[in-house]
Amino acid sequence: MKTKYTLLHTLIFTSVLISGCFLQSVHPLITEEQAMLMPQLEGSWEDGDNRWTFFRSEAQSPGLDIDQFDDLGDIELETDSNGRRYITNPNMYLVYIESIDGSENPSLLLGYFGEVGEATYLDLTVVSYGVDPSFENWHTFPVHTFSKIEYVDEQLHISIFDSEWIQELITYNRVRIKHENINGEVLITASNKELRKFVQKFSDEEEAFADPIKLNKVQ
């Protein structure tokens, strides 16, 4: 069965998956123009509890109906010779995150890989194209989170920027970056250029990141 989803389900599952300590930004760290394809990371990865799938076509899709995005928003689709739909946007990925035991609603995100300095990062945001236009969905605001990507001993490590760490730096005036403090949580409002400069500066600081999510490739 192909899966449909709502924006609210995506937000709920994502908040459970990486709850508490991920830095959020109004603007992306990686724009489509700055992004690159990562063929070696395409497909599904698991950590025992959750499965992450990075894909650009129905051939790689985990049973997801990507036709729901046709002619909606910025996602552009075409059909290959086998009748399968695929994304034509350069360097764009759909990222499908699901609990292996099916206990949580799955999450569908829009992802871009790109380099900041010498490190590789993944920028994620909610896919808001074609979602259920319910009253509750109109009261959400799409933000970006970003993670450092490393390939270690045949594992994919996803290290999410830690909002508690940046909160402490801001509180004690040890860093300057445009932001808002909303209910005790930091929301970065700096431009893409400023954000990239900030991330590159602290890219080698272990304290800047939460413990990595360690994923193994599904054969």
N, C-alpha and C positions, 0 to 999 in steps of 0.2 A: 504494500500500500504506500502510495506517495504521501508525503507529509505536508500539511498546511500548518501555519502557525500564526500567532498574533504578536504584535510588538510587545504587548504587556508580558506575554509568556517569555519572550526573549530577555526582557529586562529582569524578570524575576529569576530565571535560571542563571543568567550571567552574574547577578548579585550574589547568588548562593555559591557559585563556582569559585569566584575570586573575591569573596566578601571581605570587607573591612579595610584593606590596605592598598588599594590601587589608585594611582594618581589619575585624575580626570582632566581633560583639556577641551576647551571650546573649539580650538583649531587643531588640525591634524599635524602629527609629527612627519608623516610621509604623505605627500600629495601624489596624485596619479602620475604627474610628470616626473616626480622623484623616485617612483617605484620601479621595481624590477621583478622579473619572474624568477621563481625558485623551483624548477622542475624536480629537484631532488627531495623536496618537502611535500610534493603533491601526493595525495592519498590520505590514508587514515593512520592515526597514532593513538596509543592508549597508555594510561598510567595505572590501570587496575580498577579505577572508579569511573573515569570519563574517557570518551573517545573524541578526538579532534580530527576533522576531515577538511583538508584544503583542496578545493576543486574549482575548475573553470568550465566543466562540461557535464552533461548528464552521464557520460561514460564513467566519470569519476564520482558522481553524486551518490550519496548514501540513501537512495530511494526518495530524493527530494524532487518535488514538482517545481522546476525552475521556470516553467512557462508562466507562472503567476507574476513574473517580473517583466514580461515582454512589454515593450513600449511604455514602461513606467519608470519615472525618475531617470537616473543616469546609467542604468544597466541596459546594455544593448545585447540582443540575442540573435543568432542565426542558426540555421539547420544544416548539419553535415550530410554527406552522401548516404549515411545509414539512418537518417531521420532523427538523429539525436541533436538536442539543442546545446549550444555552447555560447559562452560570453565572448564578445568581440572587443570589449574594452581592453586596451593594452595594459598588462600588468595587474589587473584586478583579480582578486580571489573572493570566493564565498567561503566562509569558515563555519562549519556546522559542528556544534559541540553538544554532545548528548551523554547522559549517564548510561553506563553499560547495562545496569539492571532495570532501566526504564522508569526509575522512581521519580525523575524530574522531567518537566517539559523541556524539549530540546531548545537550543539557542542557535539562531542564524545571524552571523555577523559579516560585515564587509571588511576585507583585509587587504593591506598593502605592505609588502616587504620592501625595505630600502636600507641603504647604508647611511649612517651618521658617523662621520669620522671613519675609524677602522672597524666599527662594530655594525652588526646587522640588527635591524629592529622590525617589529611587526606592529603596525598601527591598526587598531580595531575600532569599528563603530557599528551601531545598530543599523541593519538594513531596514530603512523606513519606506522602501518602495513597495507599493502594493499591499501594505498591511491593512488589517481591518480598520476602517475609518470610524471607529467607535468613539464615543465621547471621552472615555478614559485615555485612549491613545493620543488624543489631541493635547493632553496635559503632560506629555513627556517631552524631554529635550534631548536630542542626540548629542552625546559627547564622545570623545576619543580617549582610549587608553592605549598605552604603548609598552612594549616588552622587548627586552634584549633576547635575541635568538642565537643559540649556540648548539653546535653538533658535537657531543662529547661521548666517546666510546659507543658509537652507534645509537645514542639516544639524542632526542631533540629536547633541549632545555629551554623553557620559556620563563624568563625572569621579569616579573612585572615591577614597574616603578612603584616605590613604596610611599604612599601619601603621608604616613606618620612621620617618616624621615624628613620629607620636605616641609611638613608642618612645623617640626622642631627648628629647622633652619630659619624659617620665616619668623617664628616667634622670637628667636634670639638675634634677628637681624643679621644672620650670617649669609644670606643670599637675597638677591633682588630679582624678582620676576613678577610680571603683572598677574594678579590673581584676585579672586574673591573668596571670602570665608563664609561658607553657607552651612549653618547649623553645625559648626565645628569641623567641617570638611573643606579642604582646599580645592577650588576649581580654577585651573590655570586659564588665563585669558590672553596670554602673550601670543604674538603672531607666529606663524610657521618659522620664520627666520630666527626670531628670538628663542623659540622653543628648541630648535635644533642646536643652537649655540649652547643653551643651558644643558641639554642632554649630553652633548659631546663633552662638556666640562666635567660632568660627574659620571661618565660612562664606566670608569674604572673603579668607582667607589662601591665596595661590597654593600655598605649600609644603605645605598640608594635603592636597593632592590629587595623584594620579598624573596623567600626561599623559592628556588626554581621549581616549576612543574616539569617533571621528568617523564617523557613519553617515549614509548617503543613503537617502531613501525609495525603495522599489521601486515602480515605476509599474505 
